[in-house]
């Protein structure tokens, strides 16, 4: 397929099943809501080395949050429900409970319950209070600045998909980066999906396995421009830079919609932009 002069090679995207959830993080101001969300999703690019994959899904207006304050939705994914149950309270406890004026709520209904306040309430040292509103149970945990409010549990899904991806091949590094930035901007508008790597973009694409013992993944040498003549290259001669975008979503449909938006944005730039 060729769109606007850009050839699309329909290849292998290696998507795999994951468990996932959505958290809603709020604070008195957008700045502190973003600070808590960014902290919670930090160092969560790949399950290979981080234990989970997470990123901010989108900013929320006060009318969209449980407590009427500014907020952010974040998505967190792990390889199993057991792993997800470990990372959610751990990250929320270290990064949201500690962040000034923050609160944390479930952004996903149904599925297996994941402990949030049920686990974090013990920080209150016996002074914590449970409140039920419309059948939904919250915990109020006293902290020096006031109190931390959170849902007792959050919902989850085991129908999530991780590892959807596409590669952008370009004539130059600036062209590859400009195309990747356009893709990420378009994909950020698709609900239910995230790009967990820094800024949504991966320069160190990997292949399974390595010549060194203990390495489960290593550099994707077939797509490294500097390794032409050393390894079997999959790159056309005019390509000098490659970037990858990895997508995680709450469903296969979310990943597909995100991928479509990103590819369309890249193709809109066209071959004239060096793609």
C-alpha positions in Angstrom: 0.0 0.0 0.0 1.2 3.5 -0.8 -0.4 6.6 0.7 0.9 10.1 -0.3 4.1 8.5 -1.6 4.7 6.6 1.7 5.0 2.8 1.3 3.4 0.8 4.1 4.7 -2.7 4.7 2.1 -4.8 6.4 4.4 -6.8 8.7 4.4 -8.2 12.3 3.3 -6.1 15.3 3.8 -8.8 18.0 0.9 -7.6 20.1 0.2 -9.8 23.2 -2.4 -10.0 25.9 -2.0 -8.0 29.1 -4.0 -7.0 32.2 -4.8 -3.3 32.5 -6.6 -0.6 34.5 -7.3 3.1 34.5 -6.7 5.4 37.4 -8.1 9.0 37.8 -5.7 11.3 39.6 -6.9 14.7 40.8 -5.4 17.6 42.7 -6.2 21.2 43.7 -4.5 22.5 40.5 -3.7 21.0 37.1 0.0 21.3 37.8 -0.1 19.0 40.9 -2.5 16.6 39.2 0.0 16.3 36.4 2.9 16.0 38.8 1.3 13.0 40.6 0.3 11.4 37.3 3.7 11.8 35.8 5.4 10.4 38.9 3.1 7.4 39.0 3.8 6.6 35.3 7.5 7.2 35.5 9.9 4.3 34.7 7.1 2.2 33.2 8.2 1.9 29.5 8.5 -1.8 29.2 7.5 -4.9 31.3 11.0 -6.3 30.3 12.7 -4.1 32.8 10.0 -2.0 34.6 7.5 -4.6 35.7 4.6 -2.7 34.1 3.9 -0.2 31.2 2.1 3.0 32.0 1.4 6.5 30.7 -0.9 9.4 30.9 -4.0 8.8 28.8 -5.4 12.3 28.8 -6.1 15.4 30.8 -9.5 15.6 32.5 -11.7 18.7 33.1 -13.1 19.1 36.6 -16.5 18.1 35.3 -15.1 14.7 34.4 -13.5 13.8 37.7 -15.2 12.2 40.8 -14.3 15.2 43.1 -14.8 18.0 40.6 -11.1 19.0 40.5 -8.6 19.0 37.7 -7.3 15.6 36.9 -5.5 13.1 34.6 -6.4 9.6 33.5 -3.5 7.1 33.5 -3.4 3.6 32.1 -1.3 0.8 33.7 -0.6 -2.5 32.1 1.1 -5.7 33.3 1.7 -9.2 32.0 -0.8 -10.7 34.5 -3.5 -9.7 36.9 -1.3 -10.9 39.7 1.5 -8.5 38.6 -1.1 -5.6 38.1 -2.3 -6.1 41.7 1.2 -5.6 42.9 2.2 -2.5 40.9 -1.0 -0.4 41.3 -1.0 0.1 45.1 2.8 0.3 45.1 2.9 3.1 42.6 -0.1 4.9 44.0 1.3 4.7 47.5 4.7 6.0 46.5 3.7 8.6 43.9 0.1 9.8 44.5 -0.3 9.5 48.3 2.9 11.5 48.7 2.0 14.2 46.2 0.4 17.4 47.6 -3.4 17.7 47.4 -3.8 14.6 45.4 -6.6 12.0 45.3 -6.9 8.7 43.4 -9.9 7.0 42.0 -10.9 4.1 39.8 -11.4 4.9 36.2 -12.5 1.5 35.1 -15.6 -0.5 36.2 -15.9 -4.3 36.4 -13.3 -7.1 36.2 -11.2 -8.3 39.1 -10.9 -5.8 41.9 -7.5 -4.4 42.6 -6.7 -3.1 46.0 -6.1 0.7 46.3 -7.4 2.2 49.5 -7.8 -1.3 50.8 -4.0 -1.5 50.8 -3.0 2.2 51.3 -5.4 2.8 54.3 -2.8 1.2 56.7 -0.7 4.3 56.3 -3.3 6.0 58.4 -2.1 4.0 61.4 -5.6 3.4 62.7 -6.8 7.0 62.1 -8.1 6.2 58.6 -11.9 6.5 57.9 -14.0 4.6 55.4 -17.0 6.3 53.7 -19.6 4.8 51.3 -21.3 7.0 48.8 -23.9 5.5 46.4 -22.5 2.0 47.0 -18.9 3.1 46.3 -16.4 2.8 49.2 -13.7 5.4 49.7 -10.9 5.8 52.2 -9.8 9.0 53.9 -6.2 8.7 55.1 -4.9 11.6 57.3 -1.7 13.2 56.0 0.2 16.3 57.3 -1.3 18.6 54.6 -4.9 17.4 55.1 -6.1 14.0 53.9 -5.7 11.6 51.0 -8.9 10.3 49.5 -9.0 7.2 47.3 -11.3 4.4 46.1 -11.1 1.2 48.1 -10.6 -0.8 44.9 -10.2 -0.2 41.1 -11.6 -2.2 38.3 -9.5 -4.1 35.7 -9.5 -5.9 32.4 -7.6 -9.0 31.1 -8.6 -8.2 27.6 -5.9 -5.5 27.3 -3.4 -5.6 24.5 0.3 -4.6 24.6 3.1 -4.3 22.2 1.2 -3.1 19.1 3.8 -1.1 17.1 4.9 0.3 13.8 8.2 1.6 12.6 8.8 4.9 10.8 11.6 4.8 8.2 13.0 8.1 7.1 15.7 9.7 5.0 17.1 11.7 8.0 16.9 11.8 11.7 15.0 15.1 11.8 12.5 13.7 9.3 12.0 10.5 11.4 11.5 12.6 14.6 9.0 15.0 13.0 7.0 12.1 11.7 7.0 10.4 15.1 5.9 13.6 16.8 3.0 14.0 14.4 2.0 10.4 15.0 2.1 10.7 18.8 0.1 13.9 18.7 -2.7 12.2 16.7 -2.6 9.0 18.8 -2.9 11.0 22.0 -6.4 11.9 21.0 -7.5 8.2 20.9 -9.1 7.1 24.2 -8.2 3.8 25.7 -4.6 3.6 24.5 -1.2 4.9 25.5 2.4 5.0 24.1 4.4 4.1 27.2 7.9 5.0 25.9 9.5 8.4 26.5 7.4 11.0 24.6 5.6 8.0 23.0 8.7 7.2 20.8 11.3 4.4 20.9 14.7 4.7 19.2 16.0 1.5 20.6 13.7 -1.0 18.9 14.6 -4.6 20.0 14.5 -8.1 18.7 14.0 -11.3 20.8 17.2 -12.8 22.1 20.9 -11.9 22.0 24.3 -13.5 21.7 24.9 -12.7 25.4 23.6 -15.0 28.1 20.8 -13.6 30.2 19.7 -11.0 27.6 16.1 -11.6 26.5 16.1 -8.7 24.0 18.7 -6.8 22.1 19.1 -4.1 19.4 17.1 -4.7 16.3 20.1 -4.8 14.1 18.1 -5.3 10.9 16.8 -1.8 11.3 20.0 -0.1 12.5 21.3 2.1 9.7 24.9 2.0 11.0 25.0 -1.8 10.8 24.5 -2.0 7.0 27.1 -4.4 5.8 27.6 -5.9 9.2 24.2 -7.5 9.7 21.4 -8.5 7.4 19.6 -5.2 6.8 15.9 -4.7 6.2 16.4 -1.0 5.2 16.1 0.5 1.8 19.3 2.4 0.8 17.7 5.8 1.2 16.8 5.2 4.9 19.1 6.7 7.5 17.0 6.8 10.6 14.2 4.6 12.1 11.9 5.3 15.0 9.3 3.0 16.6 6.0 3.7 18.3 4.6 1.1 20.7 1.0 1.0 21.7 -0.8 -0.5 24.7 -4.6 -0.4 24.9 -7.5 -1.6 27.1 -8.7 -3.6 24.1 -7.6 -4.8 20.7 -9.9 -2.2 19.1 -8.2 0.6 21.1 -4.8 -0.4 19.8 -6.0 -0.7 16.2 -7.6 2.8 16.4 -4.5 4.3 17.8 -2.3 2.6 15.2 -4.5 3.8 12.4 -4.4 7.4 13.7 -0.6 7.4 14.0 -0.1 5.9 10.5 -2.5 8.3 9.0 -0.6 11.3 10.6 2.7 10.0 9.2 1.3 9.5 5.8 -0.2 13.0 5.8 3.3 14.4 5.9 4.1 12.3 2.9 7.3 11.2 1.1 8.1 14.9 0.5 8.8 15.2 4.3 11.4 12.4 4.0 9.3 9.5 5.2 
